[in-house]
Amino acid sequence: MTVSARQSLDIFISQKIQKGETETEKDYTREYSTFQVRTAKPSMTEHAISSKTTLVEESKSGTKHSKRIPLALPIIDEEMKTATLAALDEKLVMGESVFKFEEEFARYCGTKYAVSTSSGTAALSISLQALGIGHGSQVVTTPFSFIATANAVLHTGADPVFADVEDFGVNLSPQKARAKITSKTRAVIPVHLYGHPAMMEDFLEISRDSGVKLVEDACQAHGAEIGGRRVGSIGDAGCFSFYPAKNMTVGGDGGMITTSNDETAAAAMSIRDCGRDKGSKYNHGRIGYTSRLNTVNAAIGRVQLRRLDVWNQARRQLASHYVRELGNVEGVTLPPSDRPGDSAVYHLLVIRTRNREKVKKHLESNGIETGVHYPVPIHLQVPYRQMFGYSEGAFPMSESLSNDVLSLPMYPTLTEAEVAVICDLVKASLKQ
Ligand SMILES: Cc1ncc(COP(=O)(O)O)c(C=O)c1O
């Protein structure tokens, strides 16, 4: 039952990787339907999109069938459900599963500690506070990220200071970030956007030169590597989100801080737990929050973590199919390729096209869900315009990305056949 269902899914994904995905659409449908897998509705994975269209395809026999391809598809299988039920017999808050998940996540990332939190935003805000960052400090980061990256800085009382992204990439430019460092700068937050590692060697140099702390926003990059080191283990702290559309989830919101520093870990453990002193129930040496990860979520996270590498490998392989299919298509810019020694984990498969609306509309009218991450860069969001007086033109590279990025479906159980259908539709839309 449960184990065989899990094994079926693991075997399916592993075979996809080994075979380079030679199975047909028909095989996929048959095999997939045997898994005891609950997959989320698109509305659970993408805040903004809820298209009701379906994909109508010609099968080999000539009959038509409908199939919708979502942008993301989290996997919740029988083993995760069993783990959830078992966890209900533990302490519901800070039960054994929480500590085991933290231990296993730290081991996975190659850090001494992992401290779980209620969300990725909480992980960012708490790790900054654990590093002593607050009122009067400045933190340099990218305006081209999910808004939470900068919000977390404001939550600490510090001011986010933006620097634009690389000229030929999607991540914060080390050179542009360095130019924003002042005597008030206490930290830099590089974001490993879409699962592409940021240029951490350069940020480490900035940190050595200026003494600023480095907090990696790895909320989209579980398992990505730089020179054999996992993201989250390179800066002073790393922050992860387990929101359901991420490369791994806990069956709801959740987050994790990774660090190898004793004081930072101790402070983070206390801050996420009402500022409680270690081992005490009612002594609170800090002002903290109720920002813990629930025990049942940790139990799901433990199972998900064991699958993460296989899932990431499937994502990489799908990315290479996309690149092959769209490589020579005029009007399409492909995602950045890995720098030597890096290994991206393709949380999102993002192309660039000046004809975004046309492509998006055509795909969606054929049942393919797409996304835009992100249509408004953070500095142009209303509160940031109001608080800091930002306007159009402040960060041209980020603004240009906002105008032409388009996220195509990407999740481990997507097939090569589906990627081919999606890419054919992209090509057709550009010819219209
Ligand atoms: C880059 C980035 N930073 C921060 C966050 C915040 O994580 P959460 O939604 O878990 O609070 C996210 C998640 O969407 C993210 O993608």
PDBQT file of the ligand as one rigid body, heavy atoms in Angstrom, charges set to zero:
ROOT
HETATM    1  C1  LIG A 501      12.835  34.375  -2.834  1.00  0.00    +0.000 C 
HETATM    2  C2  LIG A 501      11.846  34.230  -1.716  1.00  0.00    +0.000 A 
HETATM    3  N1  LIG A 501      12.101  34.814  -0.558  1.00  0.00    +0.000 NA
HETATM    4  C3  LIG A 501      11.256  34.699   0.488  1.00  0.00    +0.000 A 
HETATM    5  C4  LIG A 501      10.092  33.978   0.395  1.00  0.00    +0.000 A 
HETATM    6  C5  LIG A 501       9.158  33.915   1.547  1.00  0.00    +0.000 C 
HETATM    7  O1  LIG A 501       8.826  32.614   1.945  1.00  0.00    +0.000 OA
HETATM    8  P1  LIG A 501       7.406  32.312   2.602  1.00  0.00    +0.000 P 
HETATM    9  O2  LIG A 501       6.372  32.460   1.564  1.00  0.00    +0.000 OA
HETATM   10  O3  LIG A 501       7.546  30.918   3.085  1.00  0.00    +0.000 OA
HETATM   11  O4  LIG A 501       7.240  33.281   3.722  1.00  0.00    +0.000 OA
HETATM   12  C6  LIG A 501       9.791  33.337  -0.812  1.00  0.00    +0.000 A 
HETATM   13  C7  LIG A 501       8.584  32.513  -0.950  1.00  0.00    +0.000 C 
HETATM   14  O5  LIG A 501       7.689  32.689  -1.676  1.00  0.00    +0.000 OA
HETATM   15  C8  LIG A 501      10.671  33.484  -1.897  1.00  0.00    +0.000 A 
HETATM   16  O6  LIG A 501      10.412  32.908  -3.083  1.00  0.00    +0.000 OA
ENDROOT
TORSDOF 0
